[in-house]
Amino acid sequence: MDPKDPVTLTQALVRCPSVTPKEAGALTLLQNILETAGFECHRMTMSEADTPDVENLYARYGRQGPNLCFAGHTDVVPVGDEKGWSHDPFGAVIEDGILYGRGAVDMKGGIACFVAAALRHIETHGVRGSISLLITGDEEGPSINGTTKVLDWMEQREERIDACVVGEPTNPDKMGDMIKIGRRGSLTCVLAVKGRQGHAAYPHQADNPIPKLAVLIDRLTNAEIDKGSENFENTNLEVTIVSVPNTASNVIPAEARAVFNIRYNDNWDRGGMVRWVRETAGEIATEIGADIQLNFAGTGDVFLTKPGPLVDAMRDAISEVSDVEAKLSTGGGTSDARFIQAYCPVIEFGLINQTIHQVDEHTAIADLHELTAIYERFIAGYFERDGQ
């Protein structure tokens, strides 16, 4: 296998059934390739109580700055209904110019492309600074023992990265469509309404929390939190779970719960968003006489990487290779960029994302070659800018 060929490297990675949190040989494959090419590799297993151990890899070529990092994950989501697949989900079969397999797009294909591009650049130009790779094994899982802990390890070693590209699939329709330069924050809230249990035939002797929860849901989901900002769409609140711990149809329950997720823009930080929920829900609860409890958890704060050397180098590379003017976007969900942004400027750019997490996940062979060419031109352009 030629590791500078993104197609055969993608096939090799897909054939490692690395469903979170299993490593399944994917990181070992990359480590062997990178060490052979002269990268200094650090393999680390991160642990935390009540979570699965996760293997991670940090590799660096060169010791001078700037350190341009590519980040990604080799773990994948489960295959779902295997009978619904046209080919073995871990077979990496190519048919009619399409490579099928779990992780082909999200995101082993992206990793193969930036590894191939880095190796090509080193072979052709060497590196004036450094190229590094941060590869985790739990992005699709709880994201506890992966990127965050590798970043902590790097900080303890005074290992600095100056800019980062996360190779997540970002393009909606065709290669070069979209660069992600930020993401909205994500906040999850559990709203519990307390009542008093009783017989359904004697409602005056009970306090049914369900109608009160329904009012709270209606008012919160229809509230205009903001109108968006210059770089972000509006903040939205979506109810994702409604539950009542009750199995009897003739019993008024003592509690009803809803879980909702808020994606907030840069009009807010996490603390401000929590205060908005507490104040708004509190006012509604007072109005309708509801006894409520709120609990919050967050998976990442809002961030924005403004146009500059990193963004410009990627836009120019896309324009030169694909003849497309990429849109700069902050939409969509979250990725490990939410952790990396605290350490350096970070953007996301990868393959077309139409089949991620689906049965018959696949990517076009032509897209793998095109993405590799974009990454290769981007690396050259980034270091050219640094030398100006």
For each residue, the residues with C-beta under 8 A, 3 or more apart:
1: 5 8 9 12
2: 5 8
3: 9 33 37 115 116 119
4: 116 119 120 123
5: 1 2 8 9 116
6: 9 10 109 112 113 115 116 368 369 371 372
7: 10 11 94 99 112 365 368 369
8: 1 2 5 11 12
9: 1 3 5 6 12 13 33 112 115 116
10: 6 7 13 14 92 99 104 108 109 112 113 363 368
11: 7 8 14 15 92 94 99 101
12: 1 8 9 15 16 29 92
13: 9 10 16 26 29 30 74 103 108 111 112
14: 10 11 90 91 92 99 101 102 103 104 108
15: 11 12 90 91 92 101
16: 12 13 23 24 25 26 29 74 90
17: 22 24 90 102
18: 22 23 24 25 26 74 75 76 103 137
19: 22 24 75 76 77 78 79 102
20: 75 76 77 137 138 139 140 141
21: 52 53 54 75 137 138 141 145
22: 17 18 19 75 137
23: 16 18 26 27 28 55 74 137
24: 16 17 18 19
25: 16 18 28 29
26: 13 16 18 23 29 30 74 108 137
27: 23 30 31 43 55 56 57 74 135 137
28: 23 25 31 32
29: 12 13 16 25 26 32 33
30: 13 26 27 33 34 57 59 74 111 115 133 135
31: 27 28 34 35 41 43 57 59
32: 28 29 35 36
33: 3 9 29 30 36 37 115 119
34: 30 31 37 39 41 59 61 115 133
35: 31 32 38 39 41 59
36: 32 33
37: 3 33 34 61 119 122
38: 35 61 122
39: 34 35 59 60 61 133
40: 59 60 61
41: 31 34 35 57 58 59
42: 57 58 59
43: 27 31 55 56 57
44: 55 56 57 58 150 153
45: 53 54 55 56
46: 53 54 56 145 146 149 150
47: 51 53 54 145
48: 51 144 145
49:
50:
51: 47 48 142 144 145
52: 21 138 141 145
53: 21 45 46 47 145
54: 21 45 46 47 136 137 138 141 144 145 146
55: 23 27 43 44 45 137
56: 27 43 44 45 46 134 135 136 137 145 146 147 149 150
57: 27 30 31 41 42 43 44 133 134 135
58: 41 42 44 132 133 134 135 150 153 154 159
59: 30 31 34 35 39 40 41 42 132 133 135
60: 39 40 63 67 130 131 132 133 159
61: 34 37 38 39 40 118 122 127 130 131 132
62: 67 127 129 130 131
63: 60 130
64: 128 129 130
65: 129 130 160 162
66: 129 130 162 163 383 386
67: 60 62 129 130 131 132 160 161 162
68: 129 130 131 132 161 162 163 164 165 379 382 383
69: 131 132 133 134 161 162 163 164 165 340 344
70: 114 115 118 131 132 133 134 164 165 166 167 375
71: 133 134 135 136 147 164 165 166 167 336 337 340 346
72: 107 110 111 114 133 134 135 136 139 166 167 168
73: 107 135 136 137 138 139 140 146 336
74: 13 16 18 23 26 27 30 103 108 111 135 136 137
75: 18 19 20 21 22 136 137 138 139 140 141
76: 18 19 20 102 103 106 108 140
77: 19 20 102 106 140 357
78: 19
79: 19 82 85 89 90 102 359
80: 84 358 359
81: 84 85 359
82: 79 85 89
83:
84: 80 81 359 360
85: 79 81 82 88 89 100 359 360
86: 95 100 360
87: 91 93 95 100 101 360
88: 85 91 93 101
89: 79 82 85 100 101 102 361
90: 14 15 16 17 79 101 102
91: 14 15 87 88 100 101
92: 10 11 12 14 15 99 100 101 104
93: 87 88 99 100 101
94: 7 11 97 98 99 100 365
95: 86 87 98 100
96:
97: 94 364 365 366
98: 94 95 362 363 364 365
99: 7 10 11 14 92 93 94 104 109 362 363 364 365 368
100: 85 86 87 89 91 92 93 94 95 104 360 361 362
101: 11 14 15 87 88 89 90 91 92 93 104 108 361 362
102: 14 17 19 76 77 79 89 90 361
103: 13 14 18 74 76 106 107 108 109 361
104: 10 14 92 99 100 101 108 109 361 362 363
105: 109 110 169 350 351 352 353 355 356 361 362 363
106: 76 77 103 168 169 353 356 357 361
107: 72 73 103 110 111 167 168 169 350 351
108: 10 13 14 26 74 76 101 103 104 111 112
109: 6 10 99 103 104 105 112 113 169 350 351 363 367 368 371
110: 72 105 107 113 114 167 168 169 350 351 371
111: 13 30 72 74 107 108 114 115 135 167
112: 6 7 9 10 13 108 109 115 116 368 372
113: 6 10 109 110 116 117 167 350 351 368 371 372 375
114: 70 72 110 111 117 118 133 165 167 372 375
115: 3 6 9 30 33 34 70 111 112 118 119 133
116: 3 4 5 6 9 112 113 119 120 372 375
117: 113 114 120 121 372 373 375 376 378 379
118: 61 70 114 115 121 122 131 133 375 379
119: 3 4 33 37 115 116 122 123
120: 4 116 117 123 124 372 376
121: 117 118 124 125 127 131 376 379 380
122: 37 38 61 118 119 125 126 127 131
123: 4 119 120
124: 120 121
125: 121 122 380 383
126: 122
127: 61 62 121 122 130 131 383
128: 64 383 386 387
129: 62 64 65 66 67 68 162 383 386
130: 60 61 62 63 64 65 66 67 68 127
131: 60 61 62 67 68 69 70 118 121 122 127 379
132: 58 59 60 61 67 68 69 70 161
133: 30 34 39 57 58 59 60 69 70 71 72 114 115 118
134: 56 57 58 69 70 71 72 147 150 151 161 164 340
135: 27 30 56 57 58 59 71 72 73 74 111
136: 54 56 71 72 73 74 75 139 146 147 150 336
137: 18 20 21 22 23 26 27 54 55 56 73 74 75 146
138: 20 21 52 54 73 75 141 142 143 144 145 146
139: 20 72 73 75 136 143 146 147 335 336
140: 20 73 75 76 77
141: 20 21 52 54 75 138 144 146
142: 51 138 145
143: 138 139 146 147 148 299 336 339
144: 48 51 54 138 141 148 149
145: 21 46 47 48 51 52 53 54 56 138 142 149
146: 46 54 56 73 136 137 138 139 141 143 149 150 336
147: 56 71 134 136 139 143 150 151 336 339 340
148: 143 144 151 152 339
149: 46 56 144 145 146 152 153
150: 44 46 56 58 134 136 146 147 153 154
151: 134 147 148 154 155 339 340 342 343
152: 148 149 155 156
153: 44 58 149 150 156 157 159
154: 58 150 151 157 159 160 161 343
155: 151 152 158 159 343
156: 152 153
157: 153 154
158: 155
159: 58 60 153 154 155
160: 65 67 154 344
161: 67 68 69 132 134 154 164 340 343 344
162: 65 66 67 68 69 129 344
163: 66 68 69 309 310 344 345 346 382
164: 68 69 70 71 134 161 337 340 343 344 345 346 347
165: 68 69 70 71 114 310 314 346 347 348 349 375 378
166: 70 71 72 335 336 337 340 346 347 348 349 350
167: 70 71 72 107 110 111 113 114 348 349 350
168: 72 106 107 110 180 335 337 348 350 353
169: 105 106 107 109 110 350 351 352 353 356
170: 177 178 179 180 329 332 348 349 350 353
171: 174 175 176 177 178 350 351 352 353
172: 177 178 352 353 354
173: 177 352 354
174: 171 177 324 352
175: 171 322 324 351 352 367 370 371 374
176: 171 318 319 321 322 323 324 326 374
177: 170 171 172 173 174 324 326 327 352
178: 170 171 172 326 327 328 329 349
179: 170 311 314 315 318 326 327 328 329 347 348 349
180: 168 170 183 329 330 331 332 335 337 347 348 349
181: 231 304 305 306 307 311 328 329 330 347
182: 231 232 266 302 303 304 305 330 341
183: 180 300 302 303 330 332 333 334 335 337 338
184: 232 233 235 263 264 265 302 330 331
185: 263 264 265 268 269 270 273 298 300 301 302
186: 261 262 263 264 298 299 300 333 334
187: 261 262 264 270 273 274 277 296 297 298
188: 259 260 261 262 296 297 298 299
189: 259 260 261 262 277 294 295 296
190: 257 258 259 294 295 296
191: 213 216 257 258 259 260 281 292 293 294
192: 255 256 257 292 293 294 295
193: 209 210 212 213 216 255 256 257 285 290 291 292
194: 209 254 255 291 292 293
195: 206 207 208 209 210 212 252 253 254 255 256 291
196: 206 207 252 254
197: 206 251 252 253 254
198: 202 203 205 206 207 251 252
199: 202 205 206 250 251 252
200: 203 249 250 251 252
201: 250
202: 198 199 205 206
203: 198 200 206 208 252
204:
205: 198 199 202
206: 195 196 197 198 199 202 203 252
207: 195 196 198 252
208: 195 203 211 212 252 253
209: 193 194 195 212 213 253 254 255 256 290
210: 193 195 213 214 244 253 256
211: 208 214 215
212: 193 195 208 209 215 216 256 285 288 289 290
213: 191 193 209 210 216 217 242 256 257 258 290
214: 210 211 217 218
215: 211 212 218 219 284 288 290
216: 191 193 212 213 219 220 258 281 284 285 288 290 292
217: 213 214 220 221 239 242 258 260
218: 214 215 221 222
219: 215 216 222 223 280 284
220: 216 217 223 237 260 277 280 281 284
221: 217 218 237 238 239 260
222: 218 219
223: 219 220 237 280
224: 227 234
225: 234 235 236 237 262 264 276
226: 229 234 235 265 267 268
227: 224 234
228: 232 233 234 235 265
229: 226 232 265 266 267
230:
231: 181 182 265 266 304 330
232: 182 184 228 229 265 266 302 304 330
233: 184 228 265 330 331
234: 224 225 226 227 228 265
235: 184 225 226 228 262 263 264 265 267 268 273
236: 225 262 263
237: 220 221 223 225 260 261 262
238: 221 260 261 262 263
239: 217 221 242 258 259 260
240: 259 260 261
241: 257 258 259
242: 213 217 239 256 257 258 259
243: 256 257 258 259
244: 210 253 255 256 257
245: 253 254 255
246: 251 253
247:
248: 251
249: 200
250: 199 200 201
251: 197 198 199 200 246 248
252: 195 196 197 198 199 200 203 206 207 208
253: 195 197 208 209 210 244 245 246 256
254: 194 195 196 197 209 245
255: 192 193 194 195 209 244 245
256: 192 193 195 209 210 212 213 242 243 244 253
257: 190 191 192 193 213 241 242 243 244
258: 190 191 213 216 217 239 241 242 243
259: 188 189 190 191 239 240 241 242 243
260: 188 189 191 217 220 221 237 238 239 240
261: 186 187 188 189 237 238 240
262: 186 187 188 189 225 235 236 237 238 273 277
263: 184 185 186 235 236 238
264: 184 185 186 187 225 235 267 268 273 302
265: 184 185 226 228 229 231 232 233 234 235 268 302 330
266: 182 229 231 232 302 304
267: 226 229 235 264
268: 185 226 235 264 265 272 273 276 302
269: 185 272 273 301 302
270: 185 187 273 274 298 301
271: 274 275
272: 268 269 275 276
273: 185 187 235 262 264 268 269 270 276 277
274: 187 270 271 277 278 296
275: 271 272 278 279
276: 225 268 272 273 279 280
277: 187 189 220 262 273 274 280 281 294 296
278: 274 275 281 282 294
279: 275 276 282 283
280: 219 220 223 276 277 283 284
281: 191 216 220 277 278 284 285 292 294
282: 278 279 285 286 292
283: 279 280 286 287
284: 215 216 219 220 280 281 287 288 290
285: 193 212 216 281 282 288 289 290 291 292
286: 282 283 289
287: 283 284
288: 212 215 216 284 285
289: 212 285 286
290: 193 209 212 213 215 216 284 285
291: 193 194 195 285
292: 191 192 193 194 216 281 282 285
293: 191 192 194
294: 189 190 191 192 277 278 281
295: 189 190 192
296: 187 188 189 190 274 277
297: 187 188
298: 185 186 187 188 270 301
299: 143 186 188 334 338
300: 183 185 186 303 334 338 339
301: 185 269 270 298 338
302: 182 183 184 185 232 264 265 266 268 269
303: 182 183 300 337 338 341 346
304: 181 182 231 232 266 330
305: 181 182 308 310 311 341 345 346 347
306: 181 311
307: 181 311 312 328
308: 305 311 312 345
309: 163 312 313 382 385 386
310: 163 165 305 313 314 345 346 347 382
311: 179 181 305 306 307 308 314 315 328 347
312: 307 308 309 315 316 385
313: 309 310 316 317 378 381 382 385
314: 165 179 310 311 317 318 326 347 349 374 378
315: 179 311 312 318 319 325 326 328
316: 312 313 319 320 377 381
317: 313 314 320 321 374 375 377 378 381
318: 176 179 314 315 321 322 324 325 326 349 374
319: 176 315 316 322 323 324 325 326
320: 316 317 323 377
321: 176 317 318 370 373 374 377
322: 175 176 318 319 370 374
323: 176 319 320
324: 174 175 176 177 318 319
325: 315 318 319
326: 176 177 178 179 314 315 318 319 349
327: 177 178 179
328: 178 179 181 307 311 315
329: 170 178 179 180 181 332
330: 180 181 182 183 184 231 232 233 265 304
331: 180 184 233
332: 170 180 183 329
333: 183 186
334: 183 186 299 300 337 338
335: 139 166 168 180 183 338 348
336: 71 73 136 139 143 146 147 166 339 340
337: 71 164 166 168 180 183 303 334 340 341 346 347 348
338: 183 299 300 301 303 334 335 341
339: 143 147 148 151 300 336 342
340: 69 71 134 147 151 161 164 166 336 337 343 344 346
341: 182 303 305 337 338 344 345 346
342: 151 339
343: 151 154 155 161 164 340
344: 69 160 161 162 163 164 340 341
345: 163 164 305 308 310 341
346: 71 163 164 165 166 303 305 310 337 340 341
347: 164 165 166 179 180 181 305 310 311 314 337
348: 165 166 167 168 170 179 180 335 337
349: 165 166 167 170 178 179 180 314 318 326 374
350: 105 107 109 110 113 166 167 168 169 170 171 353 371
351: 105 107 109 110 113 169 171 175 363 367 368 371
352: 105 169 171 172 173 174 175 177 363 364 367
353: 105 106 168 169 170 171 172 350 356
354: 172 173
355: 105 358 360 361 362 363
356: 105 106 169 353 361
357: 77 106 361
358: 80 355 361
359: 79 80 81 84 85
360: 84 85 86 87 100 355
361: 89 100 101 102 103 104 105 106 355 356 357 358
362: 98 99 100 101 104 105 355
363: 10 98 99 104 105 109 351 352 355 367 368
364: 97 98 99 352 367 368
365: 7 94 97 98 99 368 369
366: 97 369 370
367: 109 175 351 352 363 364 370 371
368: 6 7 10 99 109 112 113 351 363 364 365 371 372
369: 6 7 365 366 372 373
370: 175 321 322 366 367 373 374
371: 6 109 110 113 175 350 351 367 368 374 375
372: 6 112 113 114 116 117 120 368 369 375 376
373: 117 321 369 370 376 377
374: 175 176 314 317 318 321 322 349 370 371 377 378
375: 70 113 114 116 117 118 165 317 371 372 378 379
376: 117 120 121 372 373 379 380
377: 316 317 320 321 373 374 380 381
378: 117 165 313 314 317 374 375 381 382
379: 68 117 118 121 131 375 376 382 383
380: 121 125 376 377 383 384
381: 313 316 317 377 378 384 385
382: 68 163 309 310 313 378 379 385 386
383: 66 68 125 127 128 129 379 380 386 387
384: 380 381 387 388
385: 309 312 313 381 382 388
386: 66 128 129 309 382 383
387: 128 383 384
388: 384 385
